[in-house]
Amino acid sequence: MGKKRQKKQYGRLRGDSGQQRRTRIVAWILSAVVFLPCGIQLYRLMIVQYDFYRQKALDNQTRTTFVAPARGDIYDCNMQLLAYNEDRENVYLNPHRLRQFDVDIEKMAQFLAPLVQKDASWIEAQAEDTSMRYKQIATGVDRETAAAIRAYIAEDDVDGIHLEPAVQRCYPYGSLGCQVLGFVNSSNEGAEGVEAAYNGFLQGGMGKTISSTGNNETDMPYPYEAFLAGKQGCDVVLTLDITVQACLEKQMAAAIDRYDVQNGAFGMVMDASTGAILAMATLGGYDPNVYNQIADEEKAAELEQLRQAYLSCEEGSAAYEEGKKKYNEELKNAQLKQWRNRCISDGYEPGSTFKLMTLAAALDTGAVTLNSSFHCSGSEHIAGRSQLLHCWRSTGHGPQQTPQALQNSCNLAFAHIALSLGGSRFYEYVERFGILEKTGIDLYGESKGVFFDRSIVTDTDKWGTASLTSGSFGQTFKLTPLQLVRAVAAVVNGGYLLEPYVVSEVLDAQGNTVLKQEPTVLRQVISEETSRTMCTLMESVVTQGTAKNAQVYGFSIGGKTGTSEKVDVLDESGNPTLDKIVSFIGVAPMDHPKYIVLVALDTPSRKTGLYISGGVMAAPTVGAVLADILPYLGVAPEYPREDAAARQITVEDYTGLTKQEVEQKLKEQQLTAVLSGTAQAVTAQIPAPGTVISGDSQLMLYFGPQPDTQYVTVPDFWGLNHQQALQKASAAGLYMLPRGNDSGAPTVKVTMQSHGKDTQVPRGTVITLTFTDTDIQN
Amino acid sequence: MAAGKRLHAKEDGRIFNVPDSVDYPFLILLLLVLTVGLTMLYSASSAQSLYNTGYKTSTYFLKRQAVCALLGLGAMWLLSRVPSDFWNKAAWPLYFLSIGLLLLVLLFGQTVNGAKRWINIGGLQFQPSEIAKFTMILLFAKLTRGYGEDSKTFRYGVLGFGGALMGILVPLALERHLSAIMLMGMVAVVMMFVAGTPGKWLLMGAGIAVAFMVVYVSVLGYAGDRITAWFHPENDPGDTGYQILQALYAIGSGGLFGLGFGMSRQKYMYLPFQYNDYIFAVVCEELGLVGALAIMALFGLMIYRGYQIALHANDRFSTVLAAGLISQIGVQTFLNIGVVTNLLPSTGVALPFFSYGGTALAVNLAEMGIILSISRYRNRAARQEDFL
């Protein structure tokens, strides 16, 4: 008791010196000592390391925004716009902010998913990934989508979704010329084609804006802003003519359809005198506006199946991962395939088209002359060649001179031509024709094919003559389509090997020329005289040889067919599939060769029943291309024969003319017409002005009220000759426009008509009929 | 002794019958700290208020804080007139009340920023841990008075105080309120030292506390990253090191004289918690080294004056109570500035009278009222020799 009281008493005393002392210690520690290290630390940070932290803070507080300048446009040679920019918006998430404002991520993802075409779960994952300040969830959404997202932000008061202006590259012609144009990838860099090769020009210089901003992207009230102007991208003008490109692709697509071509087609049109590419196409392409999508519907469906297959597996399971990997691999391969420009990237066996170079070399060196004679018995043992050499025609071509050898595309004759030329001269010319080197075209991804080593063709003692003789008619080696076209250009243009190009001019934003491509002659391969001879020979191939189907009314065409077997493509059992690439390289006009057209069809189906050869399939395709483009390119037609059947006329406008004036005019134009009605002047006419019809057609001119449009049924023209077709057409009340082979030979028949039989068309419609010499094989 | 008698006579009187004026130097220093604190709070919180709340005004945080400051000043005035005997009697009931409140938080508390520390009573949100800090100090003062010289024994000096401390720390640990645990632990050590608990036990206790903290931190996980970020904030600038780096940028870019009042850049949403835990970084950025040291000096003077009041209190209970209350301010100030300047790992302790937080401000001011009340009963003789 006493003790407790005493303790209490003690507690009320102030005199405990120990406690006073201890309190003083604590007082000094907490009011002064602890602030000492704090003060020292502050001195270190604020004085010693001031410059360091000031710089850090400045970097931290300023935003450098790169302002991508407008990418340059791409034009064709007539300044038709092929690629331009459109304003779109990118969508970003700010994960920190979404979290800070407790945004309902799931709901947001559900809303955004259909708008940006992504999985909601993927968007959720992006929204929760706080390792980044911003996560981009959509690229280039259009204005309506952006407006919908803005409305959602405003309505639900969501904080953390950002929209930023972005440009979308647009290609108004879709897949037309896609591999040449290329596309711009998601980082706004040119990938593939001209977009890649001229990216440096198109892209321009980045602009920079440095501004002080708060971490919530609002500007601070302390203005600090610097602006470094960017340089607008240059415009690029192509040598490509989009009309020519469209004609080429249209005819190639038609050929794929007609001959059930399995593996696509490639082709191009080149200016033989300059090396400028007017058109370059690899069918089975893509739409550069949506370059990642597989354009081939069959392949796309197949890929979708693969995707669904793995998605149906449990996520994360082995089957799922494997399926996903396979899908991604297949997708990537399909993309690479559709992006690939086969004209410059892939070698193929040129087959008989290469005979042009062999013959040009032989004529140029004098190894053979036009009068050299050859005999073809269908097959022959050649010294130094173990295999029996077969000609494509097993019954043989009999005795031939040089022109017939080319017209017949006789392999045996060319084997002998190569032997006369000799291995080293053959190799030398192959080299001079640019077969061993890249053409140097201004596009990325060019390859150069595969040719024999020099000794294989020159050292015939060691290696025999097999490679030399096979090489003479374009087999057992590969070159790119562009190498072939360039070599043929040299054959016909006087012997000059050119550097091909697709861009003619680069213009800056003010329209000044930054770069101008001039035709580049690398060397003269053959003499002008040899070249002229070759032109004559090539024309005879079309008029008398294997390429009769390439004939175009009114134009002189030359060329050479080719059919090559793909010996290196094996089927499942390891045997060569013997799939064929049929091709034709055509030149026009022959008096002054200007345009070279190559079309190659990869693996026409055997099901069509047609003989698979360049003469039957590729020659009429090239003929159709030339028929389309030559008038467009301003090549004046000449009519070698005076009969009306060979003539094509463009119908003039007769309305308003009196009967007398009409008769006068018809006489001048050597036309006939049925005149009906009693009025003073022509009130209506069939066909309409501007229509192209056969010169032996009859016009219908009405003097009086215009009759009601009558519909007639299109008859079947298949297998008719010119005369029969014309009669049938006029009987049906239709006009005929013949295309293709105009030799008038009895074997020339209609093989295609522009309007299907039994379709209803207005009276006076022009039906285009394609005539083909059905007897021609290679 | 005569003065003591006079005081004693009045001590028996009613609440509003006070013997002497409060200690004006302490009051003036306190009001200075509060004024500067509110001014800096306005600057530091303006950007956050303007951009990150729906209010579109720069004064949202200032207004709320000012209301709490007024409430706090009212409480201070009131408590400055309550003799310390009242607290001596109320110590145990208040202690158990605060434990009860802490347990209520665990059951019905509100979760803010992932921690369950708030409780809502009649629409008013407050942190019972703020009350608990006070009641712990109160109880320690009462125990000190009761134990007397026994404080130097293990039984009273360690087990007695330790048991009282645990009653508060255990519910706080369940709340995962690490910063409050640290703060109270340190205040407890200071008070036990003042009471007379031998240094060896305190050192041992500190050792155990550190060991316990290591386990606690590794169990909680999230706190471990803070330690790594403390040493190398630049290694993970995007995440764990972000806060510290942003604070260092703010402090370092202040330089000798700062960017000027209101001119902080880092407060524009770069520096997290720029208006509460990291307000001192904004002070450094705006007022520079000179301003920062001046404010630290202000704190130091105020704290020193608080201890002087404790030293000249009329009884042992008042001495230890005043020392405990001012120690809490001192420890908190040190912990906060230490963390903001990256001397210490991030803990989440607010800067008294500066940081945004209504409960804390009001409670701190009320506590200062108790110190002022104690200053009314000071020993006049001692005042002459020690106070001036």
Interface residues (C-beta under 8 A of the other chain):
Chain A: K7 K8 Y10 G11 R12 L13 R14 D16 G18 Q19 Q20 R22 T23 R24 I25 V26 A27 W28 L30 S31 A32 V34 F35 P37 C38 G39 Q41 L42 Y43 L45 M46 I47 Q49 Y50 F52 Y53 R54 K56 A57 L58 N60 Q61 Q100 T130 S131 M132 R133 S212 T213 G214 N215 N216 T218 M220 Y222
Chain B: A47 Y51 N52 R145 G146 Y147 G148 E149 D150 V190 F193 V194 A195 G196 G238 D239 Q246 L248 Y249 A250 I251 G252 S253 G254 G255 L256 M263 R265 Q266 Y268 M269 Y270 C284 G288 L289 A292 L293 M296 F299 G300 L301 I303 Y304 Y307 Q308 A310 L311 A313 N314 D315 R316 F317 T319 V320 A323 I326 S327 G330 V331 F334 I337 G338 T341 N342 L343 N379
